[in-house]
Amino acid sequence: MAILVTGGAGFIGSHTCIELLNEGYEIIVVDNFSNSKPESLKRVCEITGKSIMIYHLDLLDSESLEKVFLENQIEAVIHFAGLKAVGESVKESLKYYKNNITTTIIICDLMQKYSVKKLVFSSSATVYGLPDTVPISEEFPLKALNPYGRTKLMVEEFLQDIFISDNEWSITILRYFNPIGAHESGLIGEDPSGTPNNLMPYITKVAVGQLNVLNIFGNGYSTKDGTGVRDYIHVVDLANGHVAALDKTLKSTGVNIYNLGT
């Protein structure tokens, strides 16, 4: 039995693949490589000394995705794949709703069809909007403020409805806070295609000369110098959080929601 990892070549996905392989899981990766590279999965195999079955396909292609379920015995799904740039989601909202919501519906439909009812879903702390206080707990009000965050929130809501309609499902929803870092080998890390949407890869691309300058926006925050402050979590800690979530998901039913941050 294998774990299907959608978007497994991406930043968080590739690091999670390492930890899954180290824990003895057999994994299958589905990725369209729109914002990642096949090389990252080659390096995952190099780091772990283990192999991965890889399908290069788009999750909107339901017929091709169904072949993955037909050709393999899948025990659970970790669903990373999705568009994730907040700014782009405002400019291209229809693209984000179509991709992030439709692909998850397609996956869940196939999971239902093939009785694979164990799912770990990659959500985001953006579902909280701008909270009145910090730290943020899972019980805080949900008020996403942009199309990206709203796609995550909508998916969270229909996943909970799926369990209400069929309580054989086991679903874990993980809300992330700003992952950064890289595997200790240095062989994989965050290397997005084009201009980065996250701060740390932007800084590194400026440092190595791929981009000219780092622009700092905003000076009106209630902080010491008026600039923004963010909390970060190391990507390997985040990956280990997924392994723990998968372990719980495989052993239980219901819907569980956890923040993953520091």
C-alpha positions in Angstrom: 0.0 0.0 0.0 1.3 3.4 -1.0 0.8 7.0 0.0 -0.2 9.3 -2.9 1.5 12.7 -2.6 0.1 15.4 -4.9 2.6 18.3 -5.6 5.4 16.1 -4.1 8.1 17.9 -6.1 7.4 21.2 -4.5 9.1 22.8 -1.5 7.1 21.3 1.3 6.2 18.2 -0.7 9.8 17.2 -1.5 10.9 17.6 2.1 7.9 15.5 3.3 8.7 12.8 0.8 12.1 12.5 2.4 10.6 12.0 5.9 8.0 9.6 4.6 10.6 7.4 2.9 12.8 7.5 6.0 9.8 6.2 8.0 9.4 3.3 5.6 6.4 4.5 3.6 6.1 3.7 -0.1 5.1 6.9 -2.0 3.7 7.9 -5.4 4.1 11.5 -6.5 1.8 13.3 -8.9 3.0 16.7 -10.1 2.6 18.9 -13.2 5.9 20.6 -12.4 4.3 24.0 -13.0 6.3 25.6 -10.1 8.8 22.8 -9.3 11.4 20.7 -11.0 11.7 16.9 -11.5 15.3 17.3 -10.3 14.1 17.7 -6.7 12.6 14.2 -6.7 15.8 12.8 -8.1 17.6 14.4 -5.2 15.0 13.0 -2.7 15.9 9.6 -4.0 19.6 10.4 -3.7 19.2 11.6 -0.1 17.2 8.6 1.0 18.6 5.8 -1.2 15.0 4.9 -2.1 12.9 5.1 -5.2 9.7 7.0 -6.0 7.0 6.3 -8.6 6.4 9.6 -10.4 3.4 10.6 -12.6 3.8 13.8 -14.6 0.2 15.0 -14.9 -2.2 17.8 -14.1 -4.8 17.1 -11.4 -7.4 18.7 -13.6 -7.0 15.7 -15.9 -9.3 13.3 -14.1 -8.8 10.5 -16.6 -5.1 10.4 -16.2 -5.3 10.7 -12.4 -7.7 7.8 -12.3 -5.1 5.6 -13.9 -2.9 6.3 -10.8 -5.6 4.8 -8.7 -6.1 1.9 -11.1 -2.4 1.0 -11.3 -1.6 1.2 -7.6 -2.8 0.2 -4.2 -3.2 3.6 -2.5 -3.8 3.7 1.3 -3.9 7.5 1.8 -3.4 10.8 0.1 -1.4 13.9 1.2 -2.7 16.8 -1.0 -0.1 19.6 -1.4 -0.8 20.5 -5.0 -2.2 24.0 -5.5 -1.6 27.5 -6.6 -0.3 29.6 -3.6 0.6 33.2 -4.5 -1.7 35.6 -2.6 -1.0 38.5 -5.0 -1.5 36.4 -8.1 -4.7 35.1 -6.7 -6.1 38.6 -6.6 -5.2 39.3 -10.2 -6.3 35.8 -11.5 -9.0 34.7 -9.0 -10.8 32.5 -11.5 -7.6 30.5 -12.1 -7.2 30.0 -8.4 -10.8 28.9 -7.8 -10.7 26.5 -10.7 -7.4 25.0 -9.8 -7.4 24.8 -6.0 -11.1 23.8 -5.6 -11.7 21.7 -8.7 -8.6 19.6 -8.3 -9.5 18.7 -4.7 -13.0 17.7 -5.7 -11.6 15.5 -8.5 -9.2 13.9 -6.0 -11.9 13.3 -3.4 -14.2 11.9 -6.0 -11.6 9.3 -7.0 -10.8 8.6 -3.4 -14.4 7.9 -2.7 -14.7 5.7 -5.9 -11.7 3.6 -4.9 -12.4 3.5 -1.1 -9.3 5.5 -0.2 -10.8 7.6 2.6 -7.7 8.8 4.3 -6.6 12.4 3.5 -4.1 14.9 4.8 -4.9 18.4 3.3 -2.4 21.2 3.0 -4.3 24.3 4.1 -2.9 27.7 5.3 -3.0 30.2 8.2 -4.4 32.6 5.7 -7.9 31.3 6.6 -7.6 33.4 9.8 -7.3 36.7 7.9 -6.0 39.4 10.3 -6.5 38.1 13.8 -7.2 40.4 16.7 -4.5 38.8 18.9 -1.6 36.4 18.6 -0.8 33.6 19.0 -3.5 32.1 16.9 -5.4 28.9 18.0 -7.4 26.6 15.9 -10.6 28.0 17.5 -10.0 31.5 16.1 -12.7 33.0 13.7 -12.1 32.2 10.0 -12.1 35.2 7.7 -9.9 34.8 4.7 -9.2 38.1 3.0 -8.0 37.1 -0.5 -8.9 34.5 -3.2 -6.1 32.1 -2.2 -7.2 32.0 1.4 -10.8 31.6 0.4 -10.0 28.6 -1.8 -8.3 27.0 1.2 -11.3 27.8 3.4 -13.8 26.5 0.9 -11.9 23.3 0.6 -11.8 22.9 4.4 -15.6 23.4 4.5 -16.4 20.8 1.9 -14.0 18.3 3.4 -15.9 18.6 6.7 -19.1 18.0 4.7 -17.7 14.9 3.1 -17.2 13.4 6.6 -20.7 14.3 7.6 -22.0 12.5 4.6 -19.7 9.5 5.1 -18.1 9.0 8.5 -15.7 6.3 7.2 -13.5 9.2 6.1 -10.4 10.3 8.1 -9.3 13.8 7.2 -6.5 16.0 8.7 -6.3 19.6 7.8 -3.0 21.4 8.4 -2.8 25.2 8.5 0.8 26.4 7.9 2.6 29.4 9.1 5.5 30.6 6.8 7.8 27.6 6.1 11.4 28.3 5.4 14.8 26.5 5.3 16.1 23.4 3.6 17.1 19.8 4.2 20.5 19.5 6.0 22.0 17.9 3.0 21.7 21.1 1.1 20.5 19.2 -2.0 16.9 20.4 -1.9 15.3 23.7 -0.8 12.9 26.3 -2.0 13.7 27.1 -5.7 10.5 28.4 -7.3 10.2 29.0 -11.0 10.3 32.7 -12.0 10.1 35.5 -9.4 9.5 34.1 -5.9 6.4 34.9 -4.0 7.9 34.1 -0.6 10.5 36.2 1.2 13.3 33.8 1.8 13.8 32.5 -1.7 13.7 36.1 -2.9 16.5 37.0 -0.5 18.6 34.1 -1.7 18.1 34.9 -5.4 19.2 38.5 -4.7 22.2 37.1 -2.7 23.4 35.0 -5.7 22.8 37.7 -8.2 19.7 36.2 -10.0 17.6 39.3 -8.9 19.0 42.8 -8.5 17.4 44.2 -5.3 15.2 43.3 -2.4 12.4 45.8 -2.0 11.0 46.3 1.6 7.3 47.4 1.6 5.4 48.9 4.6 6.6 51.0 7.5 3.4 51.5 9.5 3.2 48.3 11.5 3.0 48.3 15.3 6.5 46.9 15.6 9.9 48.4 16.8 10.9 49.8 13.4 7.5 49.9 11.8 8.2 47.0 9.4 6.4 43.7 9.3 7.2 40.8 11.5 6.5 37.2 10.6 6.8 33.9 12.5 8.5 31.0 10.6 8.7 27.2 10.9 11.5 25.1 9.5 10.4 23.1 6.5 11.7 19.8 8.0 9.7 20.4 11.2 6.7 21.0 8.9 7.5 17.8 7.0 7.7 15.8 10.2 4.3 17.3 11.2 2.8 15.7 8.0 4.2 12.3 8.9 2.7 12.6 12.4 -0.6 13.7 10.9 -0.6 10.8 8.4 0.0 8.4 11.2 -3.0 9.7 13.1 -5.1 9.8 10.0 -4.4 6.1 9.2 -5.5 5.1 12.6 -8.7 7.0 13.1 -11.8 8.5 11.5 -13.1 12.1 11.7 -11.9 15.5 10.8 -8.9 17.0 12.8 -7.5 20.5 12.2 -4.1 21.6 13.4 -1.9 24.7 13.1 1.7 24.0 12.2 3.9 26.9 13.3 6.0 28.3 16.1 
